[in-house]
Amino acid sequence: MPYVLGIDVGSSACKTILVNDMGKIVAKATKEYDFIVPKPGWTESNPEIWWIATVETVNNVLKSTTIKPEEIVAVGLTGQMHTLVPLDKEVRVIRNAIMWNDNRVGKQCDEVHSKVGGEDKLIDYVANTALPGYTIGKILWVKEVEPENYKKMDKFLMAKDYIRYKLTGEIVTDVSDASGTCLYDVEKNKWSDDLINLLEIKRSIFPGVVESPEISGYVTSEAASILGLKEGTPVVGGAGDVLAQAVGTGATEDGIAMLIIGTAGIASVSLSRFGRNPGGSLQLFRGGVPGEWNVFGCTLAAGGSFKWLRDSLGIEEKIIANLSGEDAYDILVNEAIQSEIGANGLLFTPYIVGERCPYTDPNARGAFVGINAMHDKKAFVRAVLEGIVYSLKDALKLIETLGVSLTQVRVSGGGAINPKWRQIQADILGTEVVTVSYSGEGGSYGAAILAGVGAGFWPSVKEAARKLLKIETRTVPTVENTKKYERIYDIYRDIYPALKEINNKISLI
């Protein structure tokens, strides 16, 4: 029986899964690692740690089975997006990788907008604005602050693409990670030479680009001997983590959205035709399906707000969980549903670390609005859960301005686990919320699907998703609840503009 590997090079762990041609996961392994914080707001990583973790997880997967190297017919890759790995002419790492969540490059992003004539003009070039997480600011920061390193830079890659180089010797990225640099013409599917020239970035440092299921190289004899794979095993383009997870949840069809409630929140929809990014608040990238796009909005503290609540106000629930073996989050959800819909007029904005979508505002702050003497802890918990979903609804509303009509939301991450919270999501969104098989595997399953398409298991990404991903749960909105939430959501939408100036003043304290 043939198999494929899906490798996910995350921010703090590498995960490898082994999948057969029927789509079943037969083995998996994870290796955690740390990243480096040289200054407040800076995050870096040594790419060699990713390779060591890749070797260990692949070895562990193979050791746990009796399959032969020649039975693995393709490898798929995914990982953290936007992370800059600078390489010299000998393909050695010049400095630590600057990670996606590094915040040092705000000045460089402002300069990009200034040089091109504003954010709207940058959207004309690459369909996106220059967010601090994107690779564009990191390249310009190295050029300005570390000119010797910039002079040495012969090529750059993103995280998963460094692993591709170690596997194949090829300097290649895929269309989704290229899109995430903010230097790629997303509409025309090529590097934006006009923008690159305007910003005076060396054109020679850019890698080649392939489609996500396209074969990008073959495992070298050296990598084969280290990993236990067969020399010449194909490695496909793969995709950045969000785009791979869209593939792995089947959010590749018109009208189907993917909702990830992890630390951040992601609302993503596949687009079969290009549409202009409304105000640059969304991220519009090439996706895992060749010839199509993915548009998504990222809220910065979805599950992060729930974690804050658990750690700040849920001390009692954590103690009960430790004694009973229950999950503290489940205990809190059970408390929340004892409060009325709308938490008796208490609303929460989950902007506890600033916000990206629909408001690109680092000064945005979380707020409880409407507190009165009737509110108890249950109401505060419910307000947090509802506020998280309102913020994701904001992102979905923006996506709908591109002509998308949503019929279903496929949810993964922490928000998928508890059926009572899934009901809150369905009621607020007014849309069926479903979970599908393997959605808990993150991007690694999407990477495996892409590898399987490249290997010829399945004729296309969409057909693979239809065949492999079975709906496990369905949560249908309750009509009367949705109507009430619509009225409350209109009030929620008024909170950010009303508090904007106050939050700006608070940020100066």
C-alpha positions as CSV (number, residue, x, y, z in Angstrom):
1,M,0.0,0.0,0.0
2,P,1.4,3.4,-0.9
3,Y,1.7,6.2,1.7
4,V,2.5,10.0,1.9
5,L,4.0,12.1,4.6
6,G,2.6,15.4,5.8
7,I,5.2,17.6,7.7
8,D,4.1,20.7,9.6
9,V,6.9,23.0,10.6
10,G,5.1,25.1,13.3
11,S,6.2,27.9,15.5
12,S,6.9,25.7,18.5
13,A,6.7,22.2,17.2
14,C,7.1,20.0,14.2
15,K,4.4,17.4,13.4
16,T,4.7,14.6,10.9
17,I,1.9,12.3,9.9
18,L,1.8,9.2,7.7
19,V,-1.3,8.7,5.5
20,N,-2.3,5.9,3.3
21,D,-4.0,6.2,-0.1
22,M,-7.4,5.8,1.5
23,G,-6.7,8.9,3.6
24,K,-6.2,7.2,6.9
25,I,-3.6,8.4,9.3
26,V,-1.5,5.4,10.3
27,A,1.2,7.0,12.4
28,K,2.2,10.5,13.7
29,A,4.8,12.1,15.8
30,T,5.4,15.6,17.3
31,K,8.6,17.3,18.5
32,E,8.4,20.5,20.4
33,Y,11.1,23.3,20.4
34,D,11.6,26.8,21.7
35,F,12.0,30.0,19.8
36,I,14.2,32.9,20.8
37,V,13.1,36.3,22.2
38,P,16.2,38.6,21.9
39,K,14.2,41.7,22.7
40,P,10.6,42.4,23.8
41,G,8.4,42.0,20.7
42,W,11.1,40.2,18.7
43,T,10.8,36.5,18.0
44,E,13.5,34.4,16.2
45,S,14.3,30.8,15.6
46,N,17.3,28.8,14.5
47,P,16.2,26.9,11.4
48,E,18.4,24.0,12.2
49,I,16.1,23.2,15.1
50,W,13.3,22.7,12.6
51,W,15.4,20.3,10.6
52,I,16.4,18.3,13.7
53,A,12.7,18.1,14.7
54,T,11.8,17.0,11.2
55,V,14.4,14.2,11.2
56,E,13.2,13.0,14.6
57,T,9.5,13.0,13.8
58,V,10.0,11.3,10.4
59,N,12.2,8.7,12.1
60,N,9.8,8.1,14.9
61,V,6.9,7.7,12.4
62,L,8.8,5.2,10.4
63,K,10.0,3.3,13.5
64,S,6.4,2.9,14.6
65,T,5.4,1.1,11.5
66,T,6.6,-1.8,9.3
67,I,6.4,0.0,6.0
68,K,9.3,0.1,3.6
69,P,10.9,3.4,2.4
70,E,9.7,2.7,-1.2
71,E,6.1,2.6,0.0
72,I,6.3,6.4,0.8
73,V,5.6,7.9,-2.6
74,A,5.5,11.7,-1.8
75,V,6.1,14.2,0.9
76,G,3.9,17.3,1.6
77,L,5.1,20.4,3.6
78,T,3.4,23.1,5.5
79,G,4.4,25.5,8.3
80,Q,4.4,28.9,9.8
81,M,4.0,31.6,7.2
82,H,6.0,34.8,6.6
83,T,9.1,33.7,8.6
84,L,12.3,35.0,6.9
85,V,15.1,32.5,6.5
86,P,18.1,34.4,4.8
87,L,20.7,32.3,3.0
88,D,24.1,33.1,1.6
89,K,25.6,31.8,-1.7
90,E,26.6,28.5,0.0
91,V,23.0,28.2,1.2
92,R,24.0,28.7,4.8
93,V,21.7,30.5,7.2
94,I,23.1,34.0,7.7
95,R,21.2,34.8,10.9
96,N,18.4,33.5,13.0
97,A,15.1,33.3,11.1
98,I,12.8,36.3,11.9
99,M,9.4,34.8,12.7
100,W,5.9,35.7,11.6
101,N,4.9,37.1,15.0
102,D,7.9,39.4,15.3
103,N,6.9,43.0,15.7
104,R,10.1,44.9,15.0
105,V,9.2,46.0,11.4
106,G,6.4,48.6,11.9
107,K,8.7,51.4,10.6
108,Q,9.6,49.4,7.5
109,C,5.9,48.7,6.7
110,D,5.0,52.3,7.0
111,E,7.8,53.2,4.6
112,V,6.5,50.6,2.1
113,H,3.1,52.3,2.1
114,S,4.7,55.7,1.8
115,K,6.9,54.7,-1.1
116,V,4.1,53.1,-3.1
117,G,1.7,56.0,-2.5
118,G,-0.5,54.5,0.2
119,E,-2.1,51.2,1.3
120,D,-4.6,51.2,-1.6
121,K,-1.8,51.5,-4.1
122,L,0.0,48.6,-2.5
123,I,-3.2,46.6,-2.8
124,D,-3.0,47.3,-6.6
125,Y,0.4,45.7,-6.6
126,V,-0.1,42.6,-4.4
127,A,-3.7,42.6,-3.2
128,N,-2.6,43.1,0.4
129,T,-1.3,45.8,2.7
130,A,2.1,45.5,4.5
131,L,1.3,44.0,7.9
132,P,4.2,43.7,10.4
133,G,4.0,39.9,10.2
134,Y,4.7,39.7,6.5
135,T,8.1,38.9,5.0
136,I,8.4,42.3,3.2
137,G,9.1,44.2,6.3
138,K,11.7,41.7,7.6
139,I,13.7,41.9,4.3
140,L,13.7,45.7,4.5
141,W,14.7,45.6,8.2
142,V,17.7,43.4,7.4
143,K,18.6,45.8,4.6
144,E,18.4,48.8,6.8
145,V,19.6,47.6,10.2
146,E,22.0,44.7,9.2
147,P,23.4,45.8,5.8
148,E,26.2,43.3,6.0
149,N,23.7,40.5,6.3
150,Y,21.7,41.9,3.5
151,K,24.8,42.0,1.3
152,K,25.4,38.3,2.1
153,M,21.8,37.4,1.3
154,D,21.7,35.3,-1.9
155,K,18.2,33.8,-1.4
156,F,15.5,33.8,1.2
157,L,13.0,31.1,2.1
158,M,10.1,30.6,4.5
159,A,10.1,27.9,7.3
160,K,8.7,24.9,5.4
161,D,10.8,25.8,2.3
162,Y,14.0,25.6,4.4
163,I,13.0,22.0,5.2
164,R,12.3,21.5,1.4
165,Y,15.9,22.6,0.7
166,K,17.2,20.2,3.3
167,L,15.2,17.4,1.7
168,T,15.7,18.2,-2.0
169,G,18.4,20.8,-2.4
170,E,15.9,23.0,-4.2
171,I,15.3,26.7,-3.4
172,V,11.6,26.9,-4.0
173,T,8.4,28.1,-2.3
174,D,4.8,27.7,-3.1
175,V,2.2,30.2,-4.3
176,S,0.6,30.6,-0.8
177,D,3.9,31.4,1.0
178,A,4.9,33.6,-1.9
179,S,1.6,35.5,-1.4
180,G,2.4,35.9,2.3
181,T,5.6,37.9,1.6
182,C,3.5,40.9,0.3
183,L,5.8,41.0,-2.7
184,Y,3.8,38.6,-4.9
185,D,1.3,39.7,-7.5
186,V,-1.6,37.5,-6.2
187,E,-3.8,38.2,-9.2
188,K,-1.2,37.5,-11.9
189,N,0.5,34.7,-9.9
190,K,4.1,36.0,-10.1
191,W,6.6,38.0,-8.2
192,S,5.7,41.7,-8.4
193,D,8.8,43.0,-10.2
194,D,7.4,46.5,-10.3
195,L,7.1,46.6,-6.5
196,I,10.4,44.8,-5.9
197,N,12.2,47.4,-8.1
198,L,10.4,50.3,-6.5
199,L,11.6,49.1,-3.0
200,E,15.1,48.5,-4.3
201,I,15.2,44.9,-3.2
202,K,17.6,42.5,-4.9
203,R,15.6,40.5,-7.4
204,S,18.1,37.7,-7.3
205,I,17.2,36.7,-3.7
206,F,13.7,35.5,-4.6
207,P,13.0,31.7,-4.8
208,G,11.2,29.9,-7.6
209,V,7.5,29.4,-7.1
210,V,5.3,26.3,-7.7
211,E,1.7,25.3,-7.1
212,S,0.8,23.6,-3.9
213,P,0.3,20.0,-5.3
214,E,3.1,20.4,-7.9
215,I,6.3,18.4,-7.5
216,S,9.0,20.8,-6.4
217,G,12.0,18.4,-6.0
218,Y,13.1,15.0,-5.0
219,V,14.6,13.6,-1.8
220,T,18.4,13.6,-2.1
221,S,20.6,10.6,-1.2
222,E,21.9,12.4,1.8
223,A,18.5,13.3,3.1
224,A,17.2,9.8,2.3
225,S,19.9,8.2,4.5
226,I,19.2,10.6,7.4
227,L,15.4,10.2,7.3
228,G,15.0,6.6,6.2
229,L,13.2,7.6,3.0
230,K,13.9,6.4,-0.6
231,E,16.2,8.6,-2.7
232,G,14.1,10.3,-5.4
233,T,10.9,10.5,-3.4
234,P,8.9,13.5,-4.7
235,V,8.3,16.5,-2.5
236,V,5.4,18.7,-3.5
237,G,5.0,22.5,-3.1
238,G,2.8,22.3,0.0
239,A,1.2,25.4,1.5
240,G,1.4,27.8,4.4
241,D,-0.3,26.6,7.5
242,V,-3.6,28.4,7.1
243,L,-3.9,27.4,3.5
244,A,-3.0,23.8,4.2
245,Q,-5.5,23.7,7.0
246,A,-8.2,25.0,4.6
247,V,-7.3,22.0,2.4
248,G,-7.3,19.7,5.4
249,T,-10.8,20.8,6.5
250,G,-12.3,20.8,3.0
251,A,-12.9,24.5,2.9
252,T,-12.0,24.4,-0.8
253,E,-15.6,24.7,-2.2
254,D,-17.6,27.8,-2.8
255,G,-19.7,28.8,0.2
256,I,-17.8,26.7,2.7
257,A,-15.8,28.7,5.3
258,M,-13.1,27.4,7.7
259,L,-13.1,28.8,11.2
260,I,-10.0,28.1,13.4
261,I,-10.3,29.1,17.0
262,G,-6.8,28.7,18.3
263,T,-4.8,31.4,20.1
264,A,-5.7,33.6,17.2
265,G,-8.9,33.2,15.1
266,I,-9.0,32.6,11.4
267,A,-12.0,32.9,9.1
268,S,-11.1,31.6,5.6
269,V,-13.0,31.0,2.4
270,S,-11.8,29.7,-1.0
271,L,-12.4,32.0,-4.0
272,S,-12.7,30.7,-7.6
273,R,-12.3,34.2,-9.0
274,F,-10.2,37.1,-7.9
275,G,-11.8,40.0,-6.0
276,R,-10.2,43.2,-4.6
277,N,-9.3,43.0,-0.9
278,P,-11.7,45.4,0.9
279,G,-9.6,48.0,2.5
280,G,-6.7,45.6,3.0
281,S,-8.3,44.3,6.3
282,L,-8.3,40.7,4.9
283,Q,-5.5,38.6,3.6
284,L,-5.9,37.5,0.0
285,F,-3.5,34.8,-1.1
286,R,-3.1,32.1,-3.7
287,G,-4.3,28.9,-2.1
288,G,-3.8,25.1,-2.2
289,V,-6.1,24.7,-5.2
290,P,-4.2,25.7,-8.4
291,G,-5.8,28.7,-10.1
292,E,-7.8,29.7,-7.1
293,W,-7.4,32.0,-4.1
294,N,-8.1,32.0,-0.3
295,V,-9.3,35.1,1.5
296,F,-9.1,35.1,5.3
297,G,-9.3,37.4,8.2
298,C,-7.2,37.0,11.3
299,T,-8.4,38.1,14.8
300,L,-5.5,38.2,17.2
301,A,-7.0,36.9,20.4
302,A,-9.9,34.4,19.8
303,G,-8.9,31.4,21.9
304,G,-6.3,33.8,23.5
305,S,-9.2,35.7,25.1
306,F,-10.7,32.5,26.5
307,K,-7.3,31.5,27.9
308,W,-7.0,34.9,29.5
309,L,-10.4,34.4,31.1
310,R,-9.5,30.9,32.3
311,D,-6.2,32.1,33.8
312,S,-7.5,35.4,35.3
313,L,-11.0,34.6,36.4
314,G,-11.1,30.8,36.2
315,I,-8.8,29.8,39.0
316,E,-11.6,27.9,40.8
317,E,-12.4,26.0,37.5
318,K,-8.8,25.1,37.1
319,I,-8.7,23.7,40.6
320,I,-11.9,21.7,40.0
321,A,-10.4,20.5,36.7
322,N,-7.2,19.3,38.4
323,L,-9.2,17.4,41.0
324,S,-11.9,15.9,38.7
325,G,-10.0,15.3,35.5
326,E,-12.3,17.5,33.6
327,D,-11.2,20.3,31.3
328,A,-11.4,23.8,32.8
329,Y,-12.6,25.2,29.5
330,D,-15.5,22.8,29.4
331,I,-16.4,23.8,33.0
332,L,-16.5,27.4,31.9
333,V,-18.6,26.7,28.9
334,N,-21.1,24.9,31.1
335,E,-21.2,28.0,33.3
336,A,-21.7,30.3,30.3
337,I,-24.8,28.5,29.0
338,Q,-26.5,29.1,32.3
339,S,-26.5,32.8,31.5
340,E,-29.0,34.2,29.1
341,I,-28.3,34.7,25.4
342,G,-26.4,38.0,25.1
343,A,-25.2,37.6,28.7
344,N,-28.0,39.9,30.0
345,G,-26.7,42.9,28.1
346,L,-23.0,42.4,28.8
347,L,-20.7,42.6,25.7
348,F,-17.0,41.9,25.3
349,T,-14.6,43.0,22.6
350,P,-11.7,40.5,22.4
351,Y,-9.0,43.0,21.4
352,I,-6.7,42.2,24.3
353,V,-3.5,42.2,22.2
354,G,-4.7,44.8,19.6
355,E,-6.5,43.7,16.5
356,R,-5.9,42.9,12.8
357,C,-9.3,42.2,11.3
358,P,-11.6,44.0,10.7
359,Y,-9.6,46.8,12.4
360,T,-5.9,46.9,11.8
361,D,-5.2,48.7,15.1
362,P,-2.5,47.8,17.6
363,N,-4.1,50.2,20.1
364,A,-7.4,48.4,20.2
365,R,-8.2,47.1,23.7
366,G,-10.5,44.5,25.1
367,A,-13.5,45.8,26.9
368,F,-16.6,44.7,28.9
369,V,-19.5,47.0,28.1
370,G,-22.8,47.1,29.9
371,I,-21.8,45.8,33.3
372,N,-24.6,46.1,35.9
373,A,-25.3,44.8,39.3
374,M,-27.1,41.7,38.0
375,H,-24.1,40.3,36.2
376,D,-22.4,37.3,37.7
377,K,-19.3,35.3,36.6
378,K,-21.4,33.2,34.3
379,A,-22.4,36.3,32.3
380,F,-18.8,37.4,32.0
381,V,-17.8,33.9,30.7
382,R,-20.7,34.0,28.2
383,A,-19.8,37.5,27.1
384,V,-16.3,36.4,26.3
385,L,-17.4,33.4,24.3
386,E,-19.9,35.5,22.3
387,G,-17.4,38.3,21.8
388,I,-14.9,35.9,20.2
389,V,-17.5,34.7,17.7
390,Y,-18.7,38.3,17.0
391,S,-15.1,39.2,16.0
392,L,-15.0,36.2,13.7
393,K,-18.4,37.2,12.3
394,D,-16.8,40.6,11.5
395,A,-14.2,38.8,9.4
396,L,-16.8,36.7,7.6
397,K,-18.9,39.8,6.9
398,L,-15.9,41.4,5.2
399,I,-15.4,38.2,3.1
400,E,-19.0,38.3,2.0
401,T,-18.4,41.7,0.4
402,L,-16.4,39.8,-2.2
403,G,-19.6,38.2,-3.4
404,V,-19.3,35.1,-1.2
405,S,-22.5,33.5,0.0
406,L,-21.8,31.2,3.0
407,T,-23.7,28.0,3.4
408,Q,-21.6,26.2,6.0
409,V,-18.8,26.8,8.5
410,R,-16.2,24.1,9.2
411,V,-14.7,24.7,12.6
412,S,-11.4,23.4,13.9
413,G,-9.1,24.1,16.8
414,G,-10.2,24.6,20.4
415,G,-13.5,26.1,19.3
416,A,-14.5,22.8,17.7
417,I,-14.3,20.6,20.8
418,N,-17.3,21.6,22.9
419,P,-20.8,21.1,21.4
420,K,-22.3,23.8,23.5
421,W,-19.8,26.4,22.3
422,R,-20.4,25.2,18.7
423,Q,-24.1,26.0,19.3
424,I,-23.2,29.5,20.3
425,Q,-21.1,29.8,17.1
426,A,-23.9,28.5,14.9
427,D,-26.5,30.8,16.5
428,I,-24.4,33.9,16.2
429,L,-23.2,33.2,12.6
430,G,-26.7,32.0,11.5
431,T,-25.0,29.2,9.6
432,E,-24.6,25.4,10.0
433,V,-21.4,24.7,11.9
434,V,-19.8,21.3,11.2
435,T,-16.6,19.4,12.2
436,V,-15.0,17.0,9.8
437,S,-12.6,14.0,10.2
438,Y,-9.0,14.8,10.8
439,S,-9.7,18.6,11.4
440,G,-7.7,18.3,14.6
441,E,-4.5,17.5,12.8
442,G,-4.0,21.1,11.6
443,G,-2.1,21.8,8.5
444,S,-0.3,18.4,8.4
445,Y,-3.3,16.6,7.0
446,G,-3.7,19.3,4.3
447,A,0.0,18.8,3.4
448,A,-0.6,15.1,3.1
449,I,-3.6,15.7,0.8
450,L,-1.4,17.9,-1.4
451,A,1.3,15.2,-1.5
452,G,-1.3,12.6,-2.4
453,V,-2.5,14.7,-5.3
454,G,1.1,15.1,-6.4
455,A,1.6,11.4,-6.2
456,G,-1.6,10.7,-8.2
457,F,-3.7,9.2,-5.4
458,W,-6.4,11.7,-6.2
459,P,-7.0,13.7,-9.4
460,S,-7.4,17.1,-7.7
461,V,-7.3,18.8,-4.3
462,K,-11.1,19.3,-4.3
463,E,-11.9,15.7,-5.2
464,A,-9.5,14.5,-2.5
465,A,-11.2,16.7,0.1
466,R,-14.7,15.4,-1.0
467,K,-13.6,11.8,-0.7
468,L,-11.6,11.9,2.5
469,L,-13.3,14.4,4.8
470,K,-16.4,13.1,6.4
471,I,-18.7,15.3,8.4
472,E,-18.6,14.2,12.1
473,T,-20.9,16.7,13.8
474,R,-23.5,19.1,12.5
475,T,-24.8,22.1,14.6
476,V,-27.8,23.9,13.1
477,P,-28.6,27.5,14.3
478,T,-31.7,28.0,16.4
479,V,-33.7,30.6,14.4
480,E,-35.0,32.7,17.4
481,N,-31.5,32.8,19.0
482,T,-30.0,34.0,15.7
483,K,-32.5,36.8,15.5
484,K,-31.7,38.0,19.0
485,Y,-27.9,37.7,18.3
486,E,-28.4,39.9,15.2
487,R,-29.7,42.7,17.3
488,I,-26.9,42.3,19.8
489,Y,-24.3,42.1,17.1
490,D,-25.4,45.5,15.8
491,I,-24.6,47.0,19.2
492,Y,-21.3,45.1,19.4
493,R,-20.3,46.8,16.1
494,D,-20.7,50.2,17.7
495,I,-18.2,49.5,20.5
496,Y,-14.9,49.8,18.6
497,P,-15.5,53.2,17.0
498,A,-17.0,54.6,20.2
499,L,-13.8,53.6,22.2
500,K,-11.2,54.2,19.5
501,E,-10.0,57.6,20.8
502,I,-10.1,56.4,24.4
503,N,-8.0,53.4,23.5
504,N,-5.5,55.6,21.7
505,K,-5.1,57.7,24.9
506,I,-4.8,54.5,27.0
507,S,-1.9,53.3,24.8
508,L,0.1,56.4,25.8
509,I,-0.1,55.6,29.5
